[in-house]
């Protein structure tokens, strides 16, 4: 994978446990997340939200990313096909080594983000898909990141590491 990748598709869900909607663009807001998503600072209705309105926001909830190559690999290797948005990640990337962005700053579209930690698959994802994704997506389930500079993200936008 090259140093510059692409944001291929964008998904958000307005609340927990509802289908992800594909978006033609999304506003990434520093310290709040993706406007219109369940984990956006003003909404906070995600499945794994544990903080209240007066508590400090946890890191890694602003947006999630997953590699198109990982989605294709689990289909090829484990015969697990995930429909668009079924992976429950916000941004599907292409040509981006997401694991290498943990602890690093990167630009996606107009927004600057910081990789927080890997987004390992969970029992909830396995339950809602009815597919054995835990082993198939281990260590390639994506990246949790925080927005540190606001901007718009669109499909086709470049993803570029800002640190080596």
Buried (B, 14 or more C-beta within 10 A) or exposed (E): EEEEBBBBBBBBBBEBEEEBEEBEEBBBBBEBBBBBBBBBBEBBBBBEBEEEEEEEBBEBBBBBBBBBBBBEBBEEEBEBEBEEBBBBBBBBBBBBBBBBBBEBBBBBBBBBBBBBEBBBBBEEBBEBBEBBBBEBBEEBBBBBBBBBBBBEBBBEBBBBBEEE
